[in-house]
Amino acid sequence: MNLSIGIISCNRLKYLKGLLKSLECLKPLNLQLKSDIEIILVDNGSTEKGLIEYLNSMKSEGLIDKLILNKERDWKNDEYKAKNIIINESLHDIIFFLQDDSCFIGTKELLNKYIEDLKESDAVCLDVCGVRMCTIFRKIDYSK
């Protein structure tokens, strides 16, 4: 598969835990096993209690391959700077960017299918998003 997953985070530990938990299906948590998926996380100056310790523990467990901790926020450009860091650090040509408040819902096979489709396409970029079709209260009609 040869995929880099780039995550940008800042001060949202609760959501970041959910995201990293959702990515466990893609990557073995055994440091002896070599994975074809690399996870790079750039944190943009988080100050939330426990967040940096959690990230370091995920790196030591092998879920995060590269952890870059930016000390200060750049409120105008930190997302773009983080994406450039991820691009420069990536070992692979295909990078899947995720925000810390997102969640991966799928399988390794489905992701592999997207990658194969992208390789056959003339497009440079493919944006894959899930759309919530209902809430607790009502079904949403997106056809309008």
DRENDO-1510 file (C-alpha; in Angstrom, 1 decimal, always signed):
<recs>
REC; n; res; u; v; w
REC; 1; MET; +0.0; +0.0; +0.0 .
REC; 2; ASN; +2.8; +2.5; +0.9 .
REC; 3; LEU; +0.8; +5.3; +2.4 .
REC; 4; SER; +1.6; +8.1; +4.8 .
REC; 5; ILE; -1.1; +9.4; +7.1 .
REC; 6; GLY; -0.5; +12.9; +8.2 .
REC; 7; ILE; -2.3; +14.2; +11.3 .
REC; 8; ILE; -2.4; +17.8; +12.4 .
REC; 9; SER; -3.4; +18.4; +16.0 .
REC; 10; CYS; -3.8; +21.1; +18.6 .
REC; 11; ASN; -5.5; +20.9; +22.0 .
REC; 12; ARG; -8.2; +18.4; +21.3 .
REC; 13; LEU; -7.0; +15.3; +23.2 .
REC; 14; LYS; -10.5; +13.7; +23.5 .
REC; 15; TYR; -11.0; +13.7; +19.7 .
REC; 16; LEU; -7.4; +12.8; +19.0 .
REC; 17; LYS; -7.7; +9.7; +21.1 .
REC; 18; GLY; -10.7; +8.7; +19.0 .
REC; 19; LEU; -8.9; +9.3; +15.8 .
REC; 20; LEU; -5.8; +7.3; +16.8 .
REC; 21; LYS; -8.1; +4.5; +18.0 .
REC; 22; SER; -9.8; +4.4; +14.7 .
REC; 23; LEU; -6.4; +4.1; +12.9 .
REC; 24; GLU; -5.4; +1.0; +14.9 .
REC; 25; CYS; -7.2; -1.2; +12.3 .
REC; 26; LEU; -4.7; -0.1; +9.7 .
REC; 27; LYS; -1.4; -0.6; +11.5 .
REC; 28; PRO; -0.1; -3.3; +13.9 .
REC; 29; LEU; +0.9; -2.0; +17.3 .
REC; 30; ASN; +3.9; -4.4; +17.4 .
REC; 31; LEU; +7.2; -2.6; +16.8 .
REC; 32; GLN; +8.7; -5.8; +15.3 .
REC; 33; LEU; +6.2; -5.8; +12.4 .
REC; 34; LYS; +7.0; -3.5; +9.6 .
REC; 35; SER; +3.9; -1.6; +8.3 .
REC; 36; ASP; +3.3; -0.3; +4.8 .
REC; 37; ILE; +1.5; +2.6; +6.5 .
REC; 38; GLU; +3.3; +5.4; +8.2 .
REC; 39; ILE; +1.6; +7.8; +10.6 .
REC; 40; ILE; +3.1; +11.3; +11.0 .
REC; 41; LEU; +1.6; +13.6; +13.6 .
REC; 42; VAL; +2.4; +17.3; +13.8 .
REC; 43; ASP; +1.2; +19.1; +16.9 .
REC; 44; ASN; +0.8; +22.9; +16.7 .
REC; 45; GLY; +1.7; +24.1; +20.2 .
REC; 46; SER; -0.8; +22.2; +22.3 .
REC; 47; THR; -1.0; +23.2; +26.0 .
REC; 48; GLU; -3.8; +20.8; +27.0 .
REC; 49; LYS; -2.9; +18.8; +30.1 .
REC; 50; GLY; -1.8; +15.2; +29.2 .
REC; 51; LEU; -1.8; +15.6; +25.4 .
REC; 52; ILE; +1.9; +15.6; +24.8 .
REC; 53; GLU; +2.4; +12.6; +27.2 .
REC; 54; TYR; -0.3; +10.8; +25.3 .
REC; 55; LEU; +1.3; +11.5; +22.0 .
REC; 56; ASN; +4.7; +10.3; +23.3 .
REC; 57; SER; +3.1; +7.1; +24.6 .
REC; 58; MET; +1.5; +6.4; +21.2 .
REC; 59; LYS; +4.9; +6.9; +19.6 .
REC; 60; SER; +6.5; +4.5; +22.0 .
REC; 61; GLU; +3.8; +1.9; +21.3 .
REC; 62; GLY; +4.5; +2.2; +17.6 .
REC; 63; LEU; +1.2; +3.7; +16.4 .
REC; 64; ILE; +2.8; +7.1; +15.5 .
REC; 65; ASP; +6.0; +6.8; +13.5 .
REC; 66; LYS; +7.0; +10.4; +13.5 .
REC; 67; LEU; +6.0; +13.0; +16.0 .
REC; 68; ILE; +6.8; +16.6; +15.5 .
REC; 69; LEU; +6.0; +19.1; +18.3 .
REC; 70; ASN; +5.8; +22.7; +17.2 .
REC; 71; LYS; +6.4; +24.9; +20.3 .
REC; 72; GLU; +4.4; +27.9; +19.2 .
REC; 73; ARG; +1.2; +28.5; +17.3 .
REC; 74; ASP; +1.0; +30.5; +14.0 .
REC; 75; TRP; -2.7; +31.3; +14.0 .
REC; 76; LYS; -2.7; +32.2; +10.3 .
REC; 77; ASN; -0.5; +29.5; +8.8 .
REC; 78; ASP; +0.0; +26.6; +11.3 .
REC; 79; GLU; -2.1; +24.1; +9.3 .
REC; 80; TYR; -0.3; +24.8; +6.1 .
REC; 81; LYS; +3.1; +24.7; +7.8 .
REC; 82; ALA; +2.2; +21.4; +9.4 .
REC; 83; LYS; +1.1; +19.9; +6.0 .
REC; 84; ASN; +4.4; +21.0; +4.5 .
REC; 85; ILE; +6.3; +19.3; +7.4 .
REC; 86; ILE; +4.3; +16.1; +6.8 .
REC; 87; ILE; +5.1; +16.2; +3.1 .
REC; 88; ASN; +8.8; +16.7; +3.8 .
REC; 89; GLU; +8.8; +13.9; +6.4 .
REC; 90; SER; +6.8; +11.4; +4.4 .
REC; 91; LEU; +8.4; +8.3; +3.0 .
REC; 92; HIS; +5.6; +7.7; +0.5 .
REC; 93; ASP; +4.1; +9.4; -2.5 .
REC; 94; ILE; +0.5; +9.1; -1.3 .
REC; 95; ILE; -0.4; +11.1; +1.8 .
REC; 96; PHE; -3.8; +11.0; +3.5 .
REC; 97; PHE; -4.3; +14.2; +5.7 .
REC; 98; LEU; -6.5; +14.0; +8.8 .
REC; 99; GLN; -7.4; +16.6; +11.3 .
REC; 100; ASP; -7.4; +15.7; +15.0 .
REC; 101; ASP; -11.1; +15.9; +15.3 .
REC; 102; SER; -11.8; +13.5; +12.4 .
REC; 103; CYS; -12.2; +9.7; +12.6 .
REC; 104; PHE; -11.3; +7.0; +10.1 .
REC; 105; ILE; -14.2; +4.8; +9.3 .
REC; 106; GLY; -13.3; +2.0; +6.9 .
REC; 107; THR; -11.0; -0.9; +6.3 .
REC; 108; LYS; -7.5; -1.3; +5.1 .
REC; 109; GLU; -8.9; -2.9; +2.0 .
REC; 110; LEU; -11.2; +0.1; +1.2 .
REC; 111; LEU; -8.3; +2.5; +1.7 .
REC; 112; ASN; -6.2; +0.3; -0.6 .
REC; 113; LYS; -9.0; +0.5; -3.2 .
REC; 114; TYR; -8.9; +4.3; -3.0 .
REC; 115; ILE; -5.2; +4.3; -3.5 .
REC; 116; GLU; -5.3; +2.0; -6.5 .
REC; 117; ASP; -8.0; +4.2; -8.1 .
REC; 118; LEU; -5.9; +7.3; -7.4 .
REC; 119; LYS; -2.9; +5.7; -9.1 .
REC; 120; GLU; -5.0; +5.1; -12.2 .
REC; 121; SER; -6.4; +8.6; -12.3 .
REC; 122; ASP; -5.0; +11.7; -13.9 .
REC; 123; ALA; -5.8; +13.6; -10.8 .
REC; 124; VAL; -3.1; +14.9; -8.5 .
REC; 125; CYS; -5.3; +15.0; -5.4 .
REC; 126; LEU; -8.3; +13.0; -4.2 .
REC; 127; ASP; -10.4; +14.2; -1.3 .
REC; 128; VAL; -12.4; +11.5; +0.4 .
REC; 129; CYS; -15.0; +12.7; +3.0 .
REC; 130; GLY; -17.8; +10.9; +4.8 .
REC; 131; VAL; -21.1; +12.8; +5.1 .
REC; 132; ARG; -23.3; +12.2; +8.1 .
REC; 133; MET; -26.7; +11.3; +6.7 .
REC; 134; CYS; -28.7; +11.5; +10.0 .
REC; 135; THR; -28.5; +13.1; +13.4 .
REC; 136; ILE; -30.0; +11.9; +16.7 .
REC; 137; PHE; -33.1; +13.9; +15.9 .
REC; 138; ARG; -33.7; +13.6; +12.1 .
REC; 139; LYS; -32.6; +12.3; +8.8 .
REC; 140; ILE; -30.8; +14.9; +6.6 .
REC; 141; ASP; -31.8; +15.3; +3.0 .
REC; 142; TYR; -28.7; +16.4; +1.0 .
REC; 143; SER; -30.4; +16.2; -2.4 .
REC; 144; LYS; -31.9; +19.7; -2.0 .
</recs>
